[in-house]
């Protein structure tokens, strides 16, 4: 998932990063890596905070407004933009105003594209179940966690969770499982393990 995310951000980073005179060319890949880390860390942080429903709502097609502009008001996206802005200033010496412009130009478009791809049945590069599993250490049924995330996502996006009486695991149980898994992953990534993985994609 991380490699696909890095490649997606690289695709969207042509104007905001690569062709931006405020960012030295030798820093382009490092900036894109920081953007990838900000997105992954932001989504993982939301899951670790018990925000699975907020993630599912974000990734439902109805939340995707006009090319990403409406996403600026989403708290998860706002947190990602803020995190990336801070990385631009602290890691790359970019002024606060310019860093804010770069982050605001790049991140919403990336999230918008990510949402579109997860909702496109003909696109296999991203899947919401795999994204959640990746960020929470693999909590899906296919990984032995006993949860079918894809099925529950479908019930959530179709409004069917409240009327689910078929004996399957409830959303509260899933939130607890995913939250715990994401918190554990955050602890494991505290030593910049996540960033080390992302930097491995830079060629």
N, C-alpha and C positions, 0 to 999 in steps of 0.2 A: 504493500500500500504506500509506504513512504517513497519508494522510487517513482511510482506513478504520480504521486503528489508533487515531487520535485520536478518531474518532467512537465507536469501541467503548469506549475508556477513559472518554469523556464519559458514555456510557450507564451504566457501572458506577460512576461517581464521585458519584452522587447522595448517598448516605449518607456515604461516606468523605471526600468533599471539599465538595460544594456545600452540604449541610445540616450541615456540621461547624462548630460555633461557634468552634473553635480556628483556623479558616482564614477570614480576612476575605473577604467576598464579592468585593471588587475584585481579589482574588488568585486566585479560582477558576480562571479560564482559564489563567493562568500556571502554576498547580500542575498542571493537567491536561496542559499542554504539556510540563512537566518529566517527568511520568509517561510520556508518549508517548516522549520522548527517552530515558528510562531503559530502557524496554522495547526500543526499536529498537537503541540503543547496546549493550545487554547481549547481544542476539542476534547483532549484528554482531561484537562482541568475541569471542564464542564461536566464530564462523566464522573470524575472523582468527587465532585461536589453534589452528586445526586441529581444531575440535570439531564438524565437520559431522555425524558419527555421533551425537554427543550431542544435537544439535538434532533430528535425525531420530527419535531415540529419544523425546525429549521430546514430539514432535508425533505420535507413534503413539498411537492411542486407548488402548492399555493403560497408558500412563503417566499418564493423566488420572484422578486419584483424587478421589472424593467432593467434587465442587464446588470443587476447588482446594486443599483442606486438605493433601492428601498432597504437593502441589507444594512446600510449604515446605522439604522435605528435598532438593529438586533443587538442585544447586549453581548452575545457570544462573539459576534463579528467585531463589535466595538473593542472588546478586550483583546482580540487578535491584532487589530490595527494598532492599539496602544502598545502592545508587547513588541510588535515589529518596529514601531517608531522608536521605542527605547533602544532596541538593538542597533538601529541605524545610527543613533547619536552616540551610544557608548562604545560600539564595536568598530564603527567606520568613520567617526568624526564628522558626520553630516549634521548641519545645523537643525535645530528643532523644527523650524517652520518647513524647511525643505523635506525633512524626514517625514513629517506629517502628511505632506502632499504625496510623496512617493507611496507611503503605506496606504493612504486613502484611495489612490489611483489603482494600486495593484490588488489589494486583498479582497475587496468586494467582487471584483470581476472573477478572481480565482474561485471564491466560494460559490458564486453564481454558476460558473462552469461545472464545479464539482457537484452541485445540486442537480444540474441538468443531466450530467452523466450518470448519476446514481438512479435517476428516474427514467433513463432511456433503456428500454429492454434490449435494444440492439447494441448497447455499449457494455463491454465486459471489463473495462479498465477499472471501474469503481463500483462497489456494491455496499450499501449502507450496513448490512450485516457484517461484512468483512472489515469495514472501517471500525465499527464498534468493537469487534473481536480483537483487531490489531491493537487498538488503544487500551483495551482492558485485559490484555493477556490471554485472549481466546476464551470467551465465555459461552461460545455457541455449542449447540448440541453435537455438531460435528467434531468439536474439540473435547468432548467428554464432559462439558459443563452442565448438560441436561437442559439447555435452553435452545429453542429454535428461534433465533432473533429475527430472521427474515419473515417467518410466519407472524410473529407479534408485531413487526413493523407494518406488515400489510393490514393487520387488524387495526392498528393505531391510525394509519393514514386513511382507512375507510370508515373510521368511526365505530368499529366493531368491538373494541375492547370492553366497553361497559356491558355489553350483552353477551359476553363469552361465557357460556355455561357448559362447555364441552370437557371440562376437567383438566385443561392444559394449565401450565404454570402461569400465575397471574403477573401483571405488570410490576406490582410491588416487589415480588420475589426477584424479577429480572433486574429492576433498578438496584436492589441490594447487591446482587451478584456482580453487576457491571461496575457499580460504584466501588466495591471492594477491590475488584480486579484492577480498575484504573488507578486507585490509590497505591496499590502494590507496584504497578508499572511506574508510577511517578517516583516512588522511592528508589526503584532500580535504576531509573534514568537520572537520578540526582547527580551522579558523577559524569554528566554530559554524555552518557551512553547513546541517547537518542541523537544528539548532534553528531557524534562520531559516526553513526550509521549514515546519516544524511551526507556528511562530508565525503563518504566513500563513493557517492554517486557523481562527484565532480571529476571531470576528465580534462 
